[in-house]
Amino acid sequence: MTANREASGNNLTLIALEKRDSETGAAQALLNPLSRLESGAWPVARVDLPTVLLEDEDLVRRLQIINRNTNDVNSLIASRETFRLQHLSQDDLLVDGLINYAVVLTHLLRDLQQRIDEAERKIAPYI
């Protein structure tokens, strides 16, 4: 989860830089792909969770939501990258499209970071 919080922060930084550059008309700066988040741990971990942790239904629910949101973010990052590559030669469309992706991704990444922080606080007693 820590790695995904950090990757989310890096992606938010790239998005903020792209926003700044698009506002100054530097469309060529919009060439950075975003990093996908790690998403394989929960399907493996949920099979072998300690009983005491399984009894904390709120924590298990939080972990499930984090997994689902991580997959959603990765899908949107992949979609954004496909869009970016298909429209590299069309500056106006590229800028407008990436701005739209940035709005949604910023919201999802910040929400994911908050959920990770909450889950890490809640899981700490079990570690």
Secondary structure, DSSP 8 states (H G I E B T S, - for coil): -HHHHHHHHHHHHHHHHHHHHHHTT-GGG----------SHHHHHGGG--HHHHT-HHHHHHHHHHHHHHHHHHHHHHHHHHHHHHTTT-HHHHHHHHHHHHHHHHHHHHHHHHHHHHHHHHHGGG-
